[in-house]
Amino acid sequence: MKRASKLLVCAILAGWLTACAGMSERDRDTVVGAGVGTAIGAGVTGDVGGAAVGGVVGGVVGNQVGRRDRY
């Protein structure tokens, strides 16, 4: 049973990594910002609501950091 669960985890991780291969730099910044925001929000508040708000705020910040102005 342990071998099957390890194989499943490896397959899921490989799928996640290949899904990120086609992302633009801005998309990756958004995902990283959302992940970091979720972790910080959960750590600060200790509940799901804080994690959700942190994820949204982090995603917006990450999206704007990856933005290139075209003036």
Backbone as JSON Lines, residues from 0, in Angstrom:
{"i":0,"aa":"M","n":[0.82,-1.2,0.0],"ca":[0.0,0.0,0.0],"c":[0.86,1.26,0.0]}
{"i":1,"aa":"K","n":[1.97,1.24,0.73],"ca":[2.83,2.41,0.77],"c":[3.42,2.71,-0.6]}
{"i":2,"aa":"R","n":[3.77,1.68,-1.32],"ca":[4.36,1.89,-2.65],"c":[3.35,2.53,-3.6]}
{"i":3,"aa":"A","n":[2.12,2.09,-3.52],"ca":[1.08,2.65,-4.4],"c":[0.82,4.12,-4.07]}
{"i":4,"aa":"S","n":[0.81,4.45,-2.8],"ca":[0.56,5.85,-2.44],"c":[1.74,6.73,-2.83]}
{"i":5,"aa":"K","n":[2.97,6.23,-2.7],"ca":[4.14,7.01,-3.14],"c":[4.11,7.23,-4.64]}
{"i":6,"aa":"L","n":[3.72,6.2,-5.38],"ca":[3.63,6.32,-6.83],"c":[2.56,7.33,-7.23]}
{"i":7,"aa":"L","n":[1.45,7.32,-6.52],"ca":[0.38,8.27,-6.8],"c":[0.83,9.7,-6.52]}
{"i":8,"aa":"V","n":[1.52,9.92,-5.42],"ca":[2.02,11.26,-5.09],"c":[3.02,11.73,-6.14]}
{"i":9,"aa":"C","n":[3.9,10.87,-6.58],"ca":[4.87,11.23,-7.62],"c":[4.18,11.56,-8.93]}
{"i":10,"aa":"A","n":[3.15,10.82,-9.28],"ca":[2.42,11.09,-10.51],"c":[1.7,12.43,-10.44]}
{"i":11,"aa":"I","n":[1.11,12.73,-9.3],"ca":[0.42,14.01,-9.13],"c":[1.41,15.17,-9.21]}
{"i":12,"aa":"L","n":[2.55,15.04,-8.54],"ca":[3.57,16.09,-8.59],"c":[4.09,16.29,-10.02]}
{"i":13,"aa":"A","n":[4.3,15.23,-10.73],"ca":[4.77,15.35,-12.11],"c":[3.73,16.05,-12.97]}
{"i":14,"aa":"G","n":[2.46,15.76,-12.75],"ca":[1.4,16.43,-13.49],"c":[1.35,17.91,-13.19]}
{"i":15,"aa":"W","n":[1.53,18.28,-11.93],"ca":[1.53,19.7,-11.57],"c":[2.7,20.42,-12.2]}
{"i":16,"aa":"L","n":[3.86,19.8,-12.2],"ca":[5.04,20.45,-12.77],"c":[4.91,20.64,-14.27]}
{"i":17,"aa":"T","n":[4.36,19.67,-14.96],"ca":[4.2,19.82,-16.41],"c":[3.09,20.8,-16.74]}
{"i":18,"aa":"A","n":[2.11,20.96,-15.86],"ca":[1.05,21.93,-16.11],"c":[1.59,23.35,-16.06]}
{"i":19,"aa":"C","n":[2.62,23.58,-15.29],"ca":[3.22,24.92,-15.17],"c":[4.17,25.23,-16.32]}
{"i":20,"aa":"A","n":[4.49,24.25,-17.14],"ca":[5.48,24.46,-18.2],"c":[5.02,25.46,-19.25]}
{"i":21,"aa":"G","n":[3.73,25.52,-19.53],"ca":[3.23,26.42,-20.55],"c":[2.82,27.79,-20.04]}
{"i":22,"aa":"M","n":[3.05,28.05,-18.77],"ca":[2.63,29.33,-18.19],"c":[3.59,30.44,-18.58]}
{"i":23,"aa":"S","n":[3.04,31.64,-18.69],"ca":[3.89,32.81,-18.89],"c":[4.51,33.19,-17.56]}
{"i":24,"aa":"E","n":[5.47,34.11,-17.6],"ca":[6.11,34.55,-16.37],"c":[5.1,35.22,-15.44]}
{"i":25,"aa":"R","n":[4.19,35.97,-16.01],"ca":[3.17,36.64,-15.19],"c":[2.24,35.63,-14.54]}
{"i":26,"aa":"D","n":[1.87,34.58,-15.26],"ca":[1.03,33.53,-14.68],"c":[1.72,32.86,-13.51]}
{"i":27,"aa":"R","n":[3.0,32.57,-13.68],"ca":[3.76,31.94,-12.6],"c":[3.86,32.87,-11.39]}
{"i":28,"aa":"D","n":[4.07,34.16,-11.64],"ca":[4.12,35.12,-10.53],"c":[2.79,35.15,-9.77]}
{"i":29,"aa":"T","n":[1.69,35.05,-10.5],"ca":[0.37,35.05,-9.88],"c":[0.19,33.82,-9.01]}
{"i":30,"aa":"V","n":[0.57,32.66,-9.51],"ca":[0.43,31.41,-8.76],"c":[1.33,31.42,-7.52]}
{"i":31,"aa":"V","n":[2.55,31.88,-7.67],"ca":[3.46,31.93,-6.53],"c":[2.94,32.92,-5.49]}
{"i":32,"aa":"G","n":[2.46,34.07,-5.93],"ca":[1.91,35.05,-5.0],"c":[0.72,34.49,-4.24]}
{"i":33,"aa":"A","n":[-0.15,33.77,-4.94],"ca":[-1.31,33.17,-4.28],"c":[-0.89,32.12,-3.27]}
{"i":34,"aa":"G","n":[0.09,31.31,-3.61],"ca":[0.57,30.29,-2.68],"c":[1.21,30.88,-1.44]}
{"i":35,"aa":"V","n":[2.04,31.88,-1.64],"ca":[2.7,32.52,-0.5],"c":[1.66,33.26,0.35]}
{"i":36,"aa":"G","n":[0.73,33.94,-0.3],"ca":[-0.32,34.65,0.43],"c":[-1.19,33.7,1.24]}
{"i":37,"aa":"T","n":[-1.5,32.56,0.69],"ca":[-2.29,31.56,1.41],"c":[-1.55,31.07,2.65]}
{"i":38,"aa":"A","n":[-0.27,30.77,2.49],"ca":[0.52,30.29,3.63],"c":[0.62,31.35,4.71]}
{"i":39,"aa":"I","n":[0.87,32.58,4.31],"ca":[0.99,33.66,5.3],"c":[-0.36,33.92,5.96]}
{"i":40,"aa":"G","n":[-1.43,33.97,5.17],"ca":[-2.76,34.21,5.73],"c":[-3.16,33.14,6.72]}
{"i":41,"aa":"A","n":[-2.87,31.88,6.4],"ca":[-3.19,30.79,7.32],"c":[-2.34,30.85,8.57]}
{"i":42,"aa":"G","n":[-1.07,31.21,8.4],"ca":[-0.18,31.28,9.55],"c":[-0.54,32.42,10.5]}
{"i":43,"aa":"V","n":[-0.95,33.55,9.94],"ca":[-1.26,34.71,10.78],"c":[-2.59,34.54,11.49]}
{"i":44,"aa":"T","n":[-3.61,34.09,10.75],"ca":[-4.95,34.02,11.34],"c":[-5.27,32.66,11.93]}
{"i":45,"aa":"G","n":[-4.71,31.61,11.38],"ca":[-4.97,30.27,11.9],"c":[-6.3,29.69,11.47]}
{"i":46,"aa":"D","n":[-6.94,30.28,10.46],"ca":[-8.21,29.71,9.99],"c":[-8.29,29.78,8.46]}
{"i":47,"aa":"V","n":[-9.32,29.16,7.94],"ca":[-9.49,29.05,6.49],"c":[-9.78,30.4,5.85]}
{"i":48,"aa":"G","n":[-10.56,31.24,6.53],"ca":[-10.89,32.55,5.98],"c":[-9.65,33.4,5.75]}
{"i":49,"aa":"G","n":[-8.74,33.37,6.7],"ca":[-7.49,34.11,6.56],"c":[-6.64,33.57,5.43]}
{"i":50,"aa":"A","n":[-6.66,32.26,5.27],"ca":[-5.9,31.65,4.17],"c":[-6.49,32.06,2.83]}
{"i":51,"aa":"A","n":[-7.82,32.1,2.73],"ca":[-8.47,32.49,1.48],"c":[-8.18,33.94,1.13]}
{"i":52,"aa":"V","n":[-8.29,34.82,2.11],"ca":[-8.02,36.23,1.87],"c":[-6.55,36.42,1.51]}
{"i":53,"aa":"G","n":[-5.66,35.75,2.21],"ca":[-4.24,35.84,1.9],"c":[-3.93,35.35,0.49]}
{"i":54,"aa":"G","n":[-4.61,34.29,0.06],"ca":[-4.41,33.78,-1.29],"c":[-4.86,34.75,-2.36]}
{"i":55,"aa":"V","n":[-5.99,35.39,-2.12],"ca":[-6.5,36.37,-3.1],"c":[-5.56,37.57,-3.18]}
{"i":56,"aa":"V","n":[-5.2,38.1,-2.02],"ca":[-4.32,39.27,-2.0],"c":[-2.96,38.92,-2.6]}
{"i":57,"aa":"G","n":[-2.42,37.78,-2.24],"ca":[-1.14,37.35,-2.8],"c":[-1.19,37.14,-4.3]}
{"i":58,"aa":"G","n":[-2.29,36.6,-4.8],"ca":[-2.44,36.42,-6.24],"c":[-2.48,37.74,-6.98]}
{"i":59,"aa":"V","n":[-3.19,38.71,-6.42],"ca":[-3.26,40.03,-7.06],"c":[-1.89,40.7,-7.05]}
{"i":60,"aa":"V","n":[-1.2,40.63,-5.92],"ca":[0.13,41.23,-5.84],"c":[1.09,40.54,-6.81]}
{"i":61,"aa":"G","n":[1.07,39.22,-6.84],"ca":[1.93,38.49,-7.76],"c":[1.62,38.82,-9.21]}
{"i":62,"aa":"N","n":[0.35,39.0,-9.53],"ca":[-0.04,39.36,-10.88],"c":[0.49,40.74,-11.26]}
{"i":63,"aa":"Q","n":[0.44,41.67,-10.35],"ca":[0.9,43.02,-10.64],"c":[2.42,43.11,-10.68]}
{"i":64,"aa":"V","n":[3.1,42.28,-9.9],"ca":[4.56,42.27,-9.93],"c":[5.03,41.76,-11.29]}
{"i":65,"aa":"G","n":[4.33,40.78,-11.85],"ca":[4.7,40.23,-13.15],"c":[4.25,41.06,-14.33]}
{"i":66,"aa":"R","n":[3.62,42.17,-14.08],"ca":[3.08,43.01,-15.15],"c":[4.17,43.85,-15.78]}
{"i":67,"aa":"R","n":[4.11,43.97,-17.07],"ca":[5.04,44.83,-17.79],"c":[4.26,46.0,-18.36]}
{"i":68,"aa":"D","n":[4.65,47.19,-17.97],"ca":[4.0,48.39,-18.49],"c":[4.42,48.62,-19.94]}
{"i":69,"aa":"R","n":[3.47,49.07,-20.74],"ca":[3.74,49.3,-22.17],"c":[3.46,50.76,-22.5]}
{"i":70,"aa":"Y","n":[4.24,51.63,-21.95],"ca":[4.07,53.07,-22.22],"c":[4.97,53.5,-23.32]}
